[in-house]
Amino acid sequence: MLIGEVARRSGVSARMLRHYESLGLVRPSGRTGSGYREYSGADLRRIFHVESLRSLGLSLREIGRALDDPGFTPSALVDDLIRQTRERIAAETELLTRLRRIHAADPAGWEDVLQVVALLQALGSNSAGTRQRAALSSGDEAAVPVEALVEAVLGETDPNVAGALRWALARSGDGGLALLAEGLGSPVAAVRERAVQCLAEMPGDGAAARLRDALAHPDAVVRGHAALALGTRGVADAVPVLVDMIVEGRNDTDAADALSVLAGDTTTADRIAAKLVDRLTHDTTAAPARGRLTQALAGIPGTRASGALVELSHDGDRAVALTAAYLLRLRGAR
């Protein structure tokens, strides 16, 4: 079979077949009387073998070794190809992400593109100071895309840099809320906490809505951060979680302060007092928790809280009784 027929049947150009021959990959078995290359059926099969291995990403050098070295191990080669392919995909994915973020910044010219690239590189720096400066400079000369800020803040371990990133996100509007909400579903506890901390510093109704959803989160840390943030915003939905925090001793002082902020009107104050009293009378509430609940009543105004303190001043737990009596004296002195 002459080279033109081989090219037609195999789909490999005559030029490439000559290149294969020069590399020793596929040598025609014979020559015609006129000196033309003549390929046998075995030669054609070898050509198909070469093309099959090329489809896997092997170089021509690797193909020659695979076909001619009897000691060559296919599994080792495939493992190496998998590793190389993963590295290539990761590199291409990173490039695609960077390009999308530059596009999201809507640069007006190449100077803007270069500024965004510089900021993105700074956010990925090994230097905490460089990352912090990049976060603080966001929006001054070029805006860092929101997606980049969210990714950075969810992965940041330095508290100063994290604070700067949260500040930058708070200035960026509502664009990062959906991504932060996704962060709440991370399997990594630290990422979930960073996400809710960031939402807690985001202004607006959109962030408040995400925080309300977080009150039912299975992670107690997430629920606690959401409740504290909502408490300072005057959202009464946070009351049950804040009371739970006092019972469990998790940021109980901050939780009590948030309850006192929420108790600004009589209706809410009485509701909070009733919730605290209910937990005080719960059979499973341990002595330390009862003490914390009694102390929390100090910041709740109104007759409902005062009446509860009167009853608690006669409590069988001496520490609770003394605390309640002391708080009553303070209320009477006001």
N, C-alpha and C positions, 0 to 999 in steps of 0.2 A: 504494500500500500504506500503510495507516494505521499509526500508531505502535504500537498494540497488536499487530498482526500482525508488524511488524518486530521487536518485542521477543521475540515467541514464536519466530520463525525464527532470530534471531541469538543469543539467550540474553543479550542486553544489556537491562537493565531500562529501562522508559520514563523513569524518573527520570534514569538515566545518559545516555540519548539526548538528553534536554533539556539536560543539562550539556554534552554534546558540542556541541550547537547553540550554547549560550551562549559557548563558547570558539571557535566558528568551525571546529570540526573536521569536523562533519558537519551540513550544512544541508539540510533536506528541499527537494526540487526544486520542490514546489508546495503548494498549499492546496486543499482541497475548497471547494465553494460555501458550506459551513457554517463554514469557517475552520479545519478540522482539518488537521494536518500530513499531507502525502502524500509518501511516499518512492518514488523510482524504483529500478530495478535497479542503476543506477550508484551511487546513494546506499547501497544495501545492500552492494555490493562495497566501498565506502569504509569502511563500518562494520567489515567483516571485516578490512580492512587495518589499521585502528586497533587492533582487538583482537589481531591477530597481532604488531604492534609492541609493544603493551603486554606481551605474553608474554615479550618479550626484555628487559624491565626498563626500557624507555624511559618517560620522563615524558610527560604529555600535551603539554607545550610542545615537547619534542623530536619527538614524533610529528607535530605540525602542521608543524614545519619540514621534517621528512623528506618529507612528502607534498606540500608546496606549493612548496618551494624547488628549482628545477631545478638549481642549483649545489651542492646538498647531496651530500656524498660518503659513501656507505654504509660503505665500508671504514674510514674514519676514525671513524665512529660505533661500528662494531663493535669496533674496537681499544680505544676508550675504554670501552665496556661491559665488555670482557674485563678491563681494568685495574681498573675499579670493582668487578667481581665478585670478582676475586682479593683485593682489599683487604678486601672485606666478608667473604669466607670466612676470611681470616687473622684478622680481628678476632673473628669468631664462634668460630673454633677456639681462639684465645687465651682467650676468655671461658669456653668449655667446659672447657678445661684448668684454669683457675683454680677453677671451680666443683667439678670433680672432686677437686682437691687439698683444697679446703675440706671437702668431704664425707669424704675419706679421713682427715682429722684428727678426725672424729667430735666436732664441737663440741657442748657441752652447752647453750650459750645464745648469745645474740647477742654477748656480750662475748668469748666464745671465737672466734667468727667474725671479729670485728674484729681480734683479736690475730693470727690466722692471716693475714688480708689484709695487715696491717701488716708482718708478717715476709716475706711473699711480695714485697711492694713493695720492702722493704729489700734483698732478695736480688737484685732487678733494678736496684738503684740504680747510677748512674754513679760513685758514690763508693766506693772500695775499702774505706775505713774503715767505712762503713755496711754494706757486704756482710759484712765480717768480724764486726762486732758482731752482725749477724743470725744468722750461723752459730754463733757462740759462745753466743748466748742461746737457741738452739733447745732446747726441752725444759724450760726454766726456767719459762716462763709458758704457752706454747702450743707444741705440737710442729709443726715444719715437716714437711709430708708428704715421705716419702722420695723420691718422684718429683721433687719440686722440688729437693731437695738433689743428686740425681744430675745433673739437668740443669744445675744451677749449677756443680758441680765439673767437669763435662766441658767447660764453656765458659769456665772461669776461667783468666785469664792471670797474675793477681797471685799470687806464691808464698805470701805470708802469708795471703791470703784462701783460696787452695786448701788450705793446711794446716788452716785452721779448718773448712773444709767437710769435709775427710776425717775430722777428729776428730768432727764432728757425725754423719757417716754411720756411723762405727765404733760410736757410741753407740746408733744407731737399730735395731740388729739385722740380720737377714739380708734384710730386705725389698728392699734395693737391689741385691742380687747379680745378679739376672737382667738388670737394666737396665745394670749395669756390664759384664756379659759382652757385651751388645749393643754397648756402646761399644768393645769390643775389635775389633769388625768394622767400625768406622767407616772411610770412605775417607780421613779426615784423620789424619795421623800423630800430631799433637799430641793429638787426642782419644783415640786408642788409648793413648798414653803416660799421659795423665791417668787413664784407666780402670784400667790395671794398677797405677799408683801407689796408687790408692784401694783396690783389692783387696788390695794388699800390707799395708795398715794395718788391714784388716778382720779381726777375730778370728774364731775358730771353724773348724769343719771345712768348712762351706760355702764359705767364701772360699778355703781351702786347695785344695779340689777345683777351683775355677775357675782357680786359679793353676797347678795341675797341667796342666789343659787348655792353658793359655797357654804351656807349655814347648814345644809343637809349633806355635806361632803363626808365620806366615811373616815377621813383623816381628821383626828381631833385637833391637830395643829392648824390645819387649814380652817376648820370651823372657828377656832379661837381667834385667829387673825381677822377673819371676816367679821366676827361679832364685835371685836374691839373697834374696827374701822367704822362699822355701821352705827355702833353706839355713839361714837363721837359725832356722827352725822345726824343723830336724833332719830334713827330708825328703830322703832320699838320691836320689830321682828327679831332683833338680836337678843332680847331679854332671856329666853330659855337657855340659849347657849352660854350666855354670860353667867347665869346662875349655876349651870353645870361646871363651868370653869372654877367658880368659887368652891363648890363641893369637892372637886377633884384636886384643888390646889394648884391649878395651872394658871399662872399669871393672875392669881386671884385678886391682888391689889389693883391691877389695871382694870380687871373686870368690875370690881366694886366701884371704881371711879367712873367707869362708863355707865353703870347703872344710875349713879347719882346725877350724871348729865341727862340721862333719859327721863329722870323723875322730875321734870320741870313743870308738869301739870298734875293736878290732883288725881285724875283718872289713871294716868300712867304710873304715878307714884304708888297708888293703892294696889294696882295690878302687880307691880314689882314686889311690894311688901307681902302680898298674898303668896307670891311665888316663893319668896324666901322662907316664909313661915311654913308653907307646905313641905319644903325640903327639910326644915328643922324638925318637923313632927314625923318625918318618914322613919320607919323602923330601922332601915338599913343605913341611915346616915350616921357615920362614926363621930366620935367626940371632937376630933380636930376640925372636921368639916362643920360641925354645929357651931364651933367657936368662930370660924370664918364667916358663916352665914349671919351670926349675931352681929359681928363687927360691920358687915355690909349694910345692916339696917341703919347704921349711924348716918349714912349719906342719903337716906330716903326720908323726905319730909312727909307730914300728914299724920292724921289720927290713927290710920291703920298701922303704920310702923310704930308709933308711940305705944299703942295698945299692945302690940306684940312684944315690945321691950318690957312693958309692965309685967306681962305674964312670964317672960323669960327671967326676970329678976328673982323669981321664986323657983327657978328650974332646979331639978335634982342634980344637975351637973354644976358644981360650985364655980368652975371657971366661966361657964356660960352665964350663970346668975350674977357673978361679980361684974362681968363685962356689960351685961344689960343694965345693971344698976348704975354703973359709971356713965354709960351713954345717956341714961335718963337724966342724970344730974347735969350733963352737958347741955341737953336739950332745954332743961329748965332754966339754965343760966343765960340762954340766948334771948 
